[in-house]
Amino acid sequence: MPVFYECQRCTACCRWPGQVRLTELEITRIAAFRGLSEHDFIQQFTRLRADRQGLALMDKPNGECVFLEGGNCAVQAVKPQQCRDFPNLWNFPGFEQTCRAVPKLVAEEEYRRLLRVMTGRERGTT
């Protein structure tokens, strides 16, 4: 039986170093959600990715996500797919030591249903 990690919105993942890659559609959605033009959103909240192949969200000086406000995501309703997919569709060794997601053994059908609800997609799709 697969393990589904139920997010507790602890925001630990919002504080890890790394980069949140953005697609053009995500830029459009987040900009609209914030009431900004895409140009203004890009100028204020993004940076060139390390691989120079696109844009990523900026970090605050302390390494947190630029949209982390206290204990909440300021763009929760339209957060990037990379954020929605963690930790069920991607994670890294030892993530459980920081992330407070609750692991639950579930039947395969329930796992697929939960993935669709939480991420909007199925395991193994991009």
C-alpha positions in Angstrom: 0.0 0.0 0.0 1.3 3.5 -0.9 2.1 6.1 1.7 0.3 9.5 1.3 1.8 12.4 3.2 -0.9 14.7 4.5 0.4 18.2 4.6 0.0 20.0 7.9 0.9 23.4 6.3 3.9 23.7 8.7 5.7 25.9 6.0 9.0 24.0 6.6 9.2 23.5 2.8 8.9 27.2 2.3 12.0 27.8 4.4 14.4 25.3 2.7 17.1 26.5 0.3 16.5 25.8 -3.4 14.4 27.3 -6.1 10.7 27.2 -7.0 10.6 27.0 -10.8 7.8 28.9 -12.5 5.9 28.1 -15.7 4.5 30.9 -17.9 1.0 29.9 -16.8 2.0 30.1 -13.1 3.4 33.5 -13.7 0.1 34.6 -15.2 -2.0 33.1 -12.4 0.1 34.5 -9.6 0.4 37.9 -11.1 -3.4 38.1 -11.6 -4.0 36.9 -8.0 -1.6 39.6 -6.7 -3.3 42.2 -9.0 -0.1 42.9 -10.9 0.9 42.9 -14.6 3.1 39.9 -15.5 5.9 42.3 -16.1 5.6 43.9 -12.6 5.3 40.4 -11.0 8.4 39.2 -12.8 10.4 42.3 -11.8 9.3 42.1 -8.1 9.1 38.4 -7.3 11.3 36.3 -9.7 14.9 35.7 -10.5 16.7 33.8 -13.3 17.0 30.1 -12.4 20.4 28.7 -11.7 20.4 26.7 -15.0 19.4 30.0 -16.8 16.4 28.1 -18.4 13.6 30.1 -16.9 12.4 31.9 -13.8 12.1 31.0 -10.2 10.6 32.7 -7.2 12.9 35.0 -5.3 13.9 34.2 -1.8 13.8 36.6 1.2 17.2 37.5 2.5 16.8 34.7 5.2 16.2 32.1 2.5 12.4 31.8 3.0 10.0 31.9 0.0 9.1 35.5 -0.9 5.4 34.6 -0.4 5.8 33.2 3.1 4.0 35.6 5.4 4.3 34.4 9.0 2.9 30.9 9.0 0.9 31.2 5.7 1.5 31.2 2.0 0.3 34.5 0.5 -0.5 32.7 -2.8 -1.9 29.5 -1.4 -4.8 29.5 -3.8 -2.5 29.7 -6.9 0.8 28.3 -5.5 3.1 26.8 -8.1 2.8 23.1 -9.0 6.2 22.3 -7.5 4.8 23.4 -4.1 1.6 21.5 -4.5 3.5 18.3 -5.5 5.7 18.2 -2.3 6.1 15.8 -0.6 4.0 13.2 -2.4 5.3 13.6 -6.0 8.8 14.7 -5.1 10.9 14.9 -2.0 14.4 14.2 -0.9 16.1 11.8 1.5 15.5 12.9 5.1 12.7 15.3 4.3 10.6 13.7 7.1 13.0 15.1 9.7 11.9 18.7 8.9 8.5 18.3 7.2 5.5 17.7 9.5 3.4 16.0 6.9 1.6 13.0 8.4 2.3 9.7 6.6 -0.7 7.5 6.0 -1.0 4.1 4.5 -3.8 4.1 2.0 -5.2 1.9 -0.7 -3.9 2.6 -4.3 -7.3 4.0 -5.4 -7.4 6.3 -2.4 -3.8 7.4 -3.0 -4.7 8.4 -6.6 -7.8 10.3 -5.4 -5.8 12.2 -2.7 -3.1 13.1 -5.3 -5.8 14.5 -7.6 -7.3 16.6 -4.8 -4.0 17.8 -3.4 -1.9 18.3 -6.5 -4.4 18.3 -9.4 -2.6 15.4 -11.1 -1.7 11.7 -10.9 1.5 10.0 -9.8 4.1 10.1 -12.5 2.5 12.8 -14.6 4.2 16.1 -15.3 
